[in-house]
Every structure is written in C-alpha cells, then in structure tokens.
Amino acid sequence: FMTALDNIEKNIKDSSRGLYQGDNAKYLQGADKIPEYLENYLKSTHNQADEFRISCIRNLRTTSDAVSKLAEQLPEAIFGSIELMYVEKIEKETLAIEQEYEKKYFTNEMEKKQNLQDLRPNLSNPACKEELATLDKKEITRFT
C-alpha cells in the first residue's frame, strides 16, 4: 500500500517539475524541487493515507478479535445443534414406539375383555370342550 503511494507521489513530483519550467521554475523549492502547495498537499495526503491504513489495521484487529471469540463458541454451537437434532429424532422415534405400544395394549385389552366375556360357567361341560379349547388357544396366542 505504502509502496503504491510512494510511486504515485514520485509520478506527481516528476510531472509537476515538467510543468514548472522557465519563469515558473522559481516556484520550485525544497529537496524535491516541487511547489510548496504541492508539497503540503502531498504531506496531507500521505498523513491521510497513514491514518486510513492505521484505521484499517485497527478495524482488522477488532474484527479478528470478534471472529476469535465466535470461533471459541463454534464447537459448542455445533455440538449443541447436533445434540438437539438427535434428541428430536430420538423423541420422534420414542413417540412412534409409544403410540405403537398403546395401540397393541388397547388391542390386547379388548381381546382380554372379549375372552373374559366368552368364558362362562357352562364351558366346563364336556359338550363345550371344543369351545373351551378355542378360547384357551386365543388366550395363549394373546400372551405370546
């Protein structure tokens, strides 16, 4: 950056020397042989460029500090996000399993209620032996 500014200043000084020749050469002064107003302008521009460069460096340092602070929090944020994603996934899977269990439990309870209704005292009669065996098989199947 500063090298580019020095090259620009050198070109300006060389160009201004070409403009001030003959009677106008008396306006050239100093070691660089340029007019005083141009020397003051170049000094002012050089100071502004230095201030701009320093300001950019400060902004860069401030931004770097902010990025460093964010970088420290990044692993925690990533792991938190991953944890949240898997917690939600596990909760969905658990909910699906619970719903399936409740459905099976309800079906099982309905079958149990129906089997209890079908179980009546006269099933001990030898003529109802087949019906009792069928009811027994239903109940065994319900438990397995």
N, C-alpha and C positions, 0 to 999 in steps of 0.2 A: 504494500500500500504506500509506504513512505517512498520507496524507490520510484514508483509511478509518479508521485507528486514531485519528486526531485527532477524527474525527466520533463514534466510539464513546465516547471519553473525555468529550467535550462532553456527550453524552446522559447518561452516567453521572453527571457532576457536576450537571447540571440536575435529574436525578431525585432525587439524594441531598439536594439543597437543599430539595426539596419534602417529604422525609421528616423533616428536622430543623427543626421549627418550634416555637415556644413555648418551653417549658423546655429542650428539646433543642437549641435554637439555640446554646447555649453551647459545644457540641462543634464547631461550625463555626469554622475558623480559616484563616489564610493569605489570599492574594490571591483564590483561587478560592472561598473560603468552603465548604470541604468538611471532613469529619472527617479527623483525622491518619492513622488506619489506612487510610482510603480513598486518601489522597494517597500514602502509602507503597506501597500495593498498585498503584496506577496507575503510579508510578515504576518499580516492579519489573516490571510487565507491559510498560511501554514499553521498558525495558532488554532484556527477553527478546525482544521483537519486533525491536529493533535487532540483537541478536545473531543471531536467526533470519534476518533479511534479509541480514546480512553473510555468514553461513554459506551461504545460498543463492547469493549472488554468488560466493563462493569456489568452491563446487561447480560453478557455471555456468562459471567461468573454467577450472577444471581439466578439465571435460568439453569445453569449447571447444578447449583445447589438445590433448586426446586426439583429437578429431574432426579438427583441423588436421593432426595427424601422420598420421592414417589417410587423409585427403584427399590428402596428398602421395604416399602409396603406391598410391592408387587407380588412376591411369593405368598404372602398371607392372603391377598385378594384372590390369587389363582387357586390356592388350596381351599379357600372358603367357597369359591364358586363350584369347584369340583365336589366338595363335600355336600353342598346344597343340592347339586344335581343328583347325586347318588341317594341322598336322603329322600328326595322327592320320588325317585324311581323305586326305592325300597318301600316307601309308604304306598305308592300305587299298587305295587305287587302284593303287599300285605293286605290292602283293602280288597283286591280281587280274590285273594285266598280266603279272607274272612267272609266275603259275600258267597263264595262257593261253599264254604263250610256251613253257613247259615241256611243256604238252600238245601244242602244234604241233611242237615239237622232237622229242618222243618219236614222234609220228605220222610225221614226216619221216624219222627214223632207221629206223623199222620199214619204211617204203616203200623206203628205200635198201637195206636189208638184203634185202628181198624181191626187188628189181630185180637186185641182185648175184647172188642165188641163181638167178634166171631167166636170167641171162647165162651162157651155156655156149659152149664152143668150136664146136659144130656149128651155131650161129646164122649163121656165115659162109657156110654152104651156101645157094645160091640158092633152094632149096626152102623155106627158113625165113625168106625175105625179109620176109614179112608180120609174122611173129612178132617179128623184129628191129625193124621199123618201129614196131610197137605198143609194144615195150619202150622204144625211143628216145623216143616221144611221152610215155610215162609219166614218164620221167626229166626231159624238158624241162618238163613240167607241174609236176613236183615242185620244180624250181628257181624257177618263177615264182610 
